[in-house]
Amino acid sequence: MQRSIAGWTKAITAVVAAGALLTGEALGQPGRGGPPPAQEPSPREAAPIDLTGQWVSIVTEDWRYRMMTAPKGDYEGIMLTAAGRAVADAWDPARDESEGSACKAYGAGGIMRMPGRIRISWEDEKTLRVEADAGRQVRLFHFDDVEPPNEPTWQGHSRAEWIMHGGGRGRPPVNATLKVTTTNVKPGYLRKNGVPYGEQAVITEYFDLLHQPDGTQWIVVKTIVEDPEYLAEPYIVSSNFRKEDDRGNWNPRDCSVD
């Protein structure tokens, strides 16, 4: 018996629908009877090293620039452009204070060089929070695509990523570094005596965790500041922090010009 065209159409539609259902179940599609696809771990869950805790800066170099305020015009070791030298030579701490700019040395380009302590914690699953007792500053390191604020800030907008080291040829990585890139900053100082960086600055930092034989833990922060306006070449420094089990020495204090 011959089927009508309408009958054949219904039969073919039924076969196609059944095949799609079986394919969906075989692939484990949600709502088709199979398990849902595995979700990628959050940056917090996937963190290869643990930088959280309280850390104290250990000043072993640049003592006269970090533990005290150097005289105006002392920018030894930093290659400035003509515009940068003009700003440094015109530094006036009283003017900074009267203009409400006492935090210029506490921005993203200089805060990790300040003597004092930092606290690192997870703000949420995709954001590391870094608090500095010097100047009561807070930095946020974003692992996702968060839009920067409309206006530049002292700490700018920071993007973070994990960089894995070692491994290869089927072997897992053996170490990791946190890389942080900061832009959208307000003009600030690399040193408290007015050595400047501008709003075009790009600040790249590398956080490495070290475990010593005596059981102490250290963070080494390598900072690279690039600024076409005020720096004739990148400003590169390395800062050391030792982990503290006792959190009682936390000493928040306001920004100061001296």
PyMOL commands that set and color helices and strands:
alter all, ss='L'
color gray80, all
select helices_A, chain A and resi 5-26+63-66+82-89+93-98+102-106+111-113+247-249
alter helices_A, ss='H'
color red, helices_A
select strands_A, chain A and resi 53-58+117-124+127-132+137-142+157-165+175-183+188-191+195-197+202-211+217-226+235-244
alter strands_A, ss='S'
color yellow, strands_A
deselect
rebuild
show_as cartoon
